Amino acid sequence: MKNISLAYIVLIAAAALLGGLLIGWAVGYDAGWERSKSEPVQSGTMDPSITNFQQCADAGNPIMESYPRQCRTPDGRNFVEEIPVPTKPSASGTDCLPAGCSGVVCADADEAANIVTTCEYRQEYACYKLTKCERQASGQCGWTKTAGFNACLSNPPALQ
């Protein structure tokens, strides 16, 4: 009798294990776990001509209402709208000014008077007379690099 009950228990355990595996496979298949790697997760095919937010939006793809806005292609790529950095005109009428004790920091005109640096003078500081402190393409104030400025930095004049 003892052998029959042990065989019965093993049979029930095996049936339960097989049933669990079958149910797990069915749930997993339904959830998409059985997809092949070549099958795209999203519907649609990749359009290689879409490389930025504006192209994505112009193609009629959905735009997410976020800041910055985002556009998603049917193949799952996501493009974020680039927001330009606003430049504010300064109260003095000049965007950027040399600042600091030695005058080699290029800063927003409204902030230049508040910039504190150490007071020292180095040979290369004379080269800054050959360039302009102005707003750069990045929207930040900076020194515009010129050929004369770069040449001067390579071989600055001697201190007098």
WOTAVEN-V904407 format. One record per residue. OMEGA is omega in whole degrees, -180 to 180 (* if undefined). Layout:
BEGIN
omega=(OMEGA & OMEGA)
END
This chain:
BEGIN
omega=(-179 & -180 & -179 & -179 & 178 & 178 & 179 & 180 & 179 & 180 & 179 & 179 & 179 & 179 & 179 & 179 & 178 & 178 & 178 & 178 & 180 & 179 & 179 & 178 & -179 & 179 & -180 & 179 & 179 & -180 & 177 & -178 & -175 & -180 & 175 & -177 & -179 & -179 & -179 & 179 & 179 & 175 & 179 & 179 & -177 & 176 & -175 & -180 & 179 & -178 & 179 & -176 & -175 & 178 & 178 & -180 & 180 & 179 & 177 & 179 & -177 & 178 & 178 & 180 & 179 & 175 & -5 & -179 & 179 & 179 & -179 & 177 & 179 & 180 & 173 & 178 & -176 & 179 & -178 & 179 & 177 & -180 & 180 & 178 & -179 & 175 & -179 & 176 & -179 & 179 & -178 & -180 & 177 & -178 & -173 & 179 & 171 & -177 & -180 & -176 & -178 & 177 & -179 & 175 & 178 & -173 & 173 & -176 & -179 & -178 & -173 & -177 & -177 & -178 & -179 & 176 & 175 & 180 & 180 & 176 & 180 & -177 & -175 & 180 & 177 & -178 & -177 & 175 & -178 & -178 & -179 & 171 & -177 & -180 & -178 & -179 & 180 & -177 & -180 & 174 & 179 & 179 & 177 & -178 & 176 & 179 & 180 & 179 & -180 & 178 & 179 & 179 & 179 & -179 & -175 & 179 & 180 & 177 & 180 & *)
END
